[in-house]
Amino acid sequence: MDSKTKPRFILVVDDDEDILVITARFLGRKGYEVVTAATGEKAIEAFKVRQPDLILLDAQMPGMDGFQTCTTIKNLPGGSETPVVMVTGLMDDLSVERAFHVGAEEYINKPIKWTILGQRIQRILDHRASFKALSERELHSRLATNSEIDAIITVDSSDRVAFWNTGAERIFGFTSAEMLNEPVTRVMPERYVKQHREGMARLLSTGKPKFIGRMLELTGQRKNGEEFPLEISLSHWRSGKRNYFSAVIRDITERKRILSGKEGIALFDSHIIDQILSLANRLHQDKARLLVFQHVKSVMETVFLAGLRREEDRQVQVSVTLLDRKEFESLGGSNFGLVYEKRRPFTPDSLVKLGPGFDPLTASLAVGPRADDPKTLEIWGTLFNSKRGDGGLDPFPSTHGTIHALAITTLRPGSLFIRLGDQTLAQFQSGRFTEPVANLFNACAIGQAFRNGIENHPEVELYGQGYWSNYRALIKFILVETANISSGGTIIWLPPGMEEALASSVIPRNLLTSSPEGADLIAELSRHEKKQSQMAKSKTSGSRPSLARGATRGVLDAKRKLIEHGEMLARMTRVDGALILNHRLRPLCFGSTLIPNRWRGEVLSCQTTVKGPQFPVDLSRYGTRHSSAVDFVGNNPGTVGFVISHDGPVSALVRHEEAVLWVHDCVSPF
């Protein structure tokens, strides 16, 4: 051991005093610092006084044995991070399995072979040190995004800055060199400093965060003394015994200016409105002819402004459909929605108040021109245009008609979905206006990767196209559900034979030894659907309704299981890190860290088809979540990556020849 390195600390636990003395002497000669304990209870007390780097623990002790001691220590703060080597004369398989079940990292038989013990201790400690260093490097790498939009700041428990990215430099005016190891209160107005310090003290003393995980609007102070409004999201974690607090901060000065209602602000250029009208005309010429430029512009801007607002600390989600009331009545009136006795002015305030009452995916506020002033729009009702029944996993087929009218929806601040009837015309996300991509799974490199991955599934031969349709329906469900419930995440799909990539490219936190396969559930649904289809064609099905009902129940039950499986996988993405799925759609691990080699090839943006237009992607505009997924997919051909941004868009990644293809906004919630 290097004489300049601080000695590693080992706790030795054994009820045999001679063993304690001999072991302590052996480890001392190896350069380790050693403390001994003769009982499980004393070992626990010693652990609480000082956390060791490793525990050498006898399994057979009177009173609290080694298995109980290990279980207790692993549940103490820091215990899960401390490796335990179990030492025992028990050699049966059940004892070995029990040792690993309670959390031991290694198992040594008595009589002890000292050379082997020394080698194993050294290997475990070296591995732990490497893993810890790698984890801390990865953590800082994840935070060290050169975002030009958001400031990312990390402070330690003494309230001094440990990390300050380029976004923070741009927003606050201080360089990283000026702020590192300085109190973060330098960027706060003086009147808020006391309140901030009291909050930090309360969190450190009680461990109960008041604002962690919530989005707050506060006031910051730039280097020149100027105060400005900011939006901040806080998180807290421990690294060893150290507390850290991280903040993602966005300057919302422009948003506040827009929301102030000042006249003369044009949110959308006229060419964007013209493009929407052109897309609508291409899709439905008769309906597009009825759209008025100023009305479309008004709806887009008003919905956009409402989406920037918050109501009772919640983001505003709302959908608006441009439809004259007379046309509504001609469609069937109350069968499609509600009509208000008193019409409301069409303003962001009205949308903020009414929006929470309706699910924007299934209902939309109806607006039309005022009778006395056709240039001005007003809210006259609510339309129901549920998409339930349209998806592959929906329990019942769709029975509703489609209202062919222009609908604008916001689900996240700065986002818009523009639809005509049941067709998406365009999306506006993070300042980028795009037309929707083609079907993600048809005639494209990503769809081909999935097809190659499942071609040898026995279910393909049994159920053919039905199995493939349900397979892709589950993937789409997982992606849509993830985008709706999470603040961002990564999903990696591995083809057959690629699970070894976990060893070289992933730190598999939350590794799963057993988990359900989505493919088994897909096969169950495909089997019931095939049976249902055969019965529908059979001449005897009408005379035996009980069989038909049984087939229908089988389909519904199989869809329920698939939906629950998809919801489970989507929830896993809320744990920071990547969710890794194999080709059978079985989760292998979640909350994991991608550590591939850097991809040196091209990264090209495309619209799913290989033959379509492609443009280089500037990865410097994106954070570590995107770049690590690109590196993984680029270095592991055949894999597919999905990156869900914190503001909603889902990007798909696949290796094709010598480039990584990047499909932006590959999944719509509609």
Secondary structure in CASP SS format (residue, H / E / C, confidence):
PFRMAT SS
TARGET T0000
AUTHOR 0000-0000-0000
METHOD secondary structure of the structure
MODEL  1
M C 1.00
D C 1.00
S C 1.00
K C 1.00
T C 1.00
K C 1.00
P C 1.00
R C 1.00
F E 1.00
I E 1.00
L E 1.00
V E 1.00
V E 1.00
D C 1.00
D C 1.00
D C 1.00
E H 1.00
D H 1.00
I H 1.00
L H 1.00
V H 1.00
I H 1.00
T H 1.00
A H 1.00
R H 1.00
F H 1.00
L H 1.00
G H 1.00
R H 1.00
K C 1.00
G C 1.00
Y C 1.00
E E 1.00
V E 1.00
V E 1.00
T E 1.00
A E 1.00
A C 1.00
T C 1.00
G H 1.00
E H 1.00
K H 1.00
A H 1.00
I H 1.00
E H 1.00
A H 1.00
F H 1.00
K H 1.00
V H 1.00
R C 1.00
Q C 1.00
P C 1.00
D C 1.00
L E 1.00
I E 1.00
L E 1.00
L E 1.00
D E 1.00
A C 1.00
Q C 1.00
M C 1.00
P C 1.00
G C 1.00
M C 1.00
D C 1.00
G H 1.00
F H 1.00
Q H 1.00
T H 1.00
C H 1.00
T H 1.00
T H 1.00
I H 1.00
K H 1.00
N C 1.00
L C 1.00
P C 1.00
G C 1.00
G H 1.00
S H 1.00
E H 1.00
T C 1.00
P C 1.00
V E 1.00
V E 1.00
M E 1.00
V E 1.00
T E 1.00
G C 1.00
L C 1.00
M C 1.00
D C 1.00
D H 1.00
L H 1.00
S H 1.00
V H 1.00
E H 1.00
R H 1.00
A H 1.00
F H 1.00
H H 1.00
V C 1.00
G C 1.00
A C 1.00
E C 1.00
E E 1.00
Y E 1.00
I E 1.00
N E 1.00
K C 1.00
P C 1.00
I C 1.00
K C 1.00
W H 1.00
T H 1.00
I H 1.00
L H 1.00
G H 1.00
Q H 1.00
R H 1.00
I H 1.00
Q H 1.00
R H 1.00
I H 1.00
L H 1.00
D H 1.00
H H 1.00
R H 1.00
A H 1.00
S H 1.00
F H 1.00
K H 1.00
A H 1.00
L H 1.00
S H 1.00
E H 1.00
R H 1.00
E H 1.00
L H 1.00
H H 1.00
S H 1.00
R H 1.00
L H 1.00
A C 1.00
T C 1.00
N C 1.00
S C 1.00
E C 1.00
I C 1.00
D E 1.00
A E 1.00
I E 1.00
I E 1.00
T E 1.00
V E 1.00
D E 1.00
S C 1.00
S C 1.00
D C 1.00
R E 1.00
V E 1.00
A E 1.00
F E 1.00
W E 1.00
N C 1.00
T H 1.00
G H 1.00
A H 1.00
E H 1.00
R H 1.00
I H 1.00
F H 1.00
G C 1.00
F C 1.00
T C 1.00
S H 1.00
A H 1.00
E H 1.00
M H 1.00
L C 1.00
N C 1.00
E C 1.00
P E 1.00
V H 1.00
T H 1.00
R H 1.00
V H 1.00
M C 1.00
P C 1.00
E H 1.00
R H 1.00
Y H 1.00
V H 1.00
K H 1.00
Q H 1.00
H H 1.00
R H 1.00
E H 1.00
G H 1.00
M H 1.00
A H 1.00
R H 1.00
L H 1.00
L H 1.00
S H 1.00
T H 1.00
G C 1.00
K C 1.00
P C 1.00
K C 1.00
F C 1.00
I C 1.00
G C 1.00
R C 1.00
M E 1.00
L E 1.00
E E 1.00
L E 1.00
T E 1.00
G E 1.00
Q E 1.00
R C 1.00
K C 1.00
N C 1.00
G C 1.00
E C 1.00
E E 1.00
F E 1.00
P E 1.00
L E 1.00
E E 1.00
I E 1.00
S E 1.00
L E 1.00
S E 1.00
H E 1.00
W E 1.00
R E 1.00
S E 1.00
G C 1.00
K C 1.00
R E 1.00
N E 1.00
Y E 1.00
F E 1.00
S E 1.00
A E 1.00
V E 1.00
I E 1.00
R E 1.00
D E 1.00
I C 1.00
T H 1.00
E H 1.00
R H 1.00
K H 1.00
R H 1.00
I H 1.00
L H 1.00
S C 1.00
G C 1.00
K C 1.00
E C 1.00
G C 1.00
I C 1.00
A C 1.00
L C 1.00
F C 1.00
D C 1.00
S H 1.00
H H 1.00
I H 1.00
I H 1.00
D H 1.00
Q H 1.00
I H 1.00
L H 1.00
S H 1.00
L H 1.00
A H 1.00
N H 1.00
R H 1.00
L H 1.00
H C 1.00
Q H 1.00
D H 1.00
K H 1.00
A H 1.00
R C 1.00
L C 1.00
L C 1.00
V C 1.00
F H 1.00
Q H 1.00
H H 1.00
V H 1.00
K H 1.00
S H 1.00
V H 1.00
M H 1.00
E H 1.00
T H 1.00
V H 1.00
F H 1.00
L H 1.00
A H 1.00
G H 1.00
L C 1.00
R C 1.00
R E 1.00
E E 1.00
E C 1.00
D C 1.00
R E 1.00
Q E 1.00
V C 1.00
Q C 1.00
V E 1.00
S E 1.00
V E 1.00
T E 1.00
L E 1.00
L C 1.00
D C 1.00
R H 1.00
K H 1.00
E H 1.00
F H 1.00
E H 1.00
S H 1.00
L H 1.00
G C 1.00
G H 1.00
S H 1.00
N H 1.00
F C 1.00
G E 1.00
L E 1.00
V E 1.00
Y E 1.00
E E 1.00
K E 1.00
R E 1.00
R E 1.00
P E 1.00
F C 1.00
T C 1.00
P H 1.00
D H 1.00
S H 1.00
L H 1.00
V H 1.00
K H 1.00
L H 1.00
G H 1.00
P H 1.00
G H 1.00
F C 1.00
D C 1.00
P C 1.00
L C 1.00
T C 1.00
A E 1.00
S E 1.00
L E 1.00
A E 1.00
V E 1.00
G E 1.00
P E 1.00
R C 1.00
A C 1.00
D C 1.00
D C 1.00
P C 1.00
K C 1.00
T C 1.00
L E 1.00
E E 1.00
I E 1.00
W E 1.00
G E 1.00
T E 1.00
L E 1.00
F E 1.00
N C 1.00
S C 1.00
K C 1.00
R C 1.00
G C 1.00
D C 1.00
G C 1.00
G C 1.00
L C 1.00
D C 1.00
P C 1.00
F C 1.00
P C 1.00
S C 1.00
T C 1.00
H C 1.00
G C 1.00
T C 1.00
I C 1.00
H C 1.00
A C 1.00
L E 1.00
A E 1.00
I E 1.00
T E 1.00
T E 1.00
L C 1.00
R C 1.00
P C 1.00
G C 1.00
S C 1.00
L E 1.00
F E 1.00
I E 1.00
R E 1.00
L E 1.00
G C 1.00
D C 1.00
Q E 1.00
T E 1.00
L E 1.00
A E 1.00
Q E 1.00
F E 1.00
Q E 1.00
S C 1.00
G C 1.00
R E 1.00
F E 1.00
T E 1.00
E C 1.00
P C 1.00
V C 1.00
A C 1.00
N C 1.00
L C 1.00
F C 1.00
N C 1.00
A C 1.00
C C 1.00
A H 1.00
I H 1.00
G H 1.00
Q H 1.00
A H 1.00
F H 1.00
R H 1.00
N H 1.00
G H 1.00
I H 1.00
E C 1.00
N C 1.00
H C 1.00
P H 1.00
E H 1.00
V H 1.00
E H 1.00
L H 1.00
Y H 1.00
G C 1.00
Q H 1.00
G H 1.00
Y H 1.00
W H 1.00
S H 1.00
N H 1.00
Y H 1.00
R H 1.00
A H 1.00
L H 1.00
I H 1.00
K H 1.00
F H 1.00
I H 1.00
L H 1.00
V H 1.00
E H 1.00
T H 1.00
A H 1.00
N H 1.00
I H 1.00
S C 1.00
S C 1.00
G C 1.00
G E 1.00
T E 1.00
I E 1.00
I E 1.00
W E 1.00
L E 1.00
P C 1.00
P C 1.00
G C 1.00
M C 1.00
E C 1.00
E C 1.00
A H 1.00
L H 1.00
A H 1.00
S H 1.00
S H 1.00
V E 1.00
I E 1.00
P C 1.00
R C 1.00
N C 1.00
L E 1.00
L C 1.00
T C 1.00
S C 1.00
S C 1.00
P C 1.00
E C 1.00
G H 1.00
A H 1.00
D H 1.00
L H 1.00
I H 1.00
A H 1.00
E H 1.00
L H 1.00
S H 1.00
R H 1.00
H H 1.00
E H 1.00
K H 1.00
K H 1.00
Q H 1.00
S H 1.00
Q H 1.00
M H 1.00
A H 1.00
K H 1.00
S C 1.00
K C 1.00
T C 1.00
S H 1.00
G H 1.00
S H 1.00
R C 1.00
P H 1.00
S H 1.00
L H 1.00
A H 1.00
R H 1.00
G H 1.00
A H 1.00
T H 1.00
R H 1.00
G H 1.00
V H 1.00
L H 1.00
D H 1.00
A H 1.00
K H 1.00
R H 1.00
K H 1.00
L H 1.00
I H 1.00
E H 1.00
H H 1.00
G H 1.00
E H 1.00
M H 1.00
L H 1.00
A H 1.00
R H 1.00
M H 1.00
T C 1.00
R C 1.00
V C 1.00
D C 1.00
G C 1.00
A E 1.00
L E 1.00
I E 1.00
L E 1.00
N E 1.00
H C 1.00
R C 1.00
L C 1.00
R C 1.00
P E 1.00
L E 1.00
C E 1.00
F E 1.00
G E 1.00
S E 1.00
T E 1.00
L E 1.00
I C 1.00
P C 1.00
N C 1.00
R C 1.00
W C 1.00
R C 1.00
G C 1.00
E E 1.00
V E 1.00
L E 1.00
S E 1.00
C E 1.00
Q C 1.00
T C 1.00
T C 1.00
V C 1.00
K C 1.00
G C 1.00
P C 1.00
Q C 1.00
F E 1.00
P E 1.00
V C 1.00
D C 1.00
L H 1.00
S H 1.00
R H 1.00
Y C 1.00
G C 1.00
T H 1.00
R H 1.00
H H 1.00
S H 1.00
S H 1.00
A H 1.00
V H 1.00
D H 1.00
F H 1.00
V H 1.00
G H 1.00
N H 1.00
N C 1.00
P C 1.00
G C 1.00
T C 1.00
V E 1.00
G E 1.00
F E 1.00
V E 1.00
I E 1.00
S C 1.00
H C 1.00
D C 1.00
G C 1.00
P C 1.00
V E 1.00
S E 1.00
A E 1.00
L E 1.00
V E 1.00
R E 1.00
H E 1.00
E C 1.00
E C 1.00
A E 1.00
V E 1.00
L E 1.00
W E 1.00
V E 1.00
H C 1.00
D C 1.00
C C 1.00
V C 1.00
S C 1.00
P C 1.00
F C 1.00
END
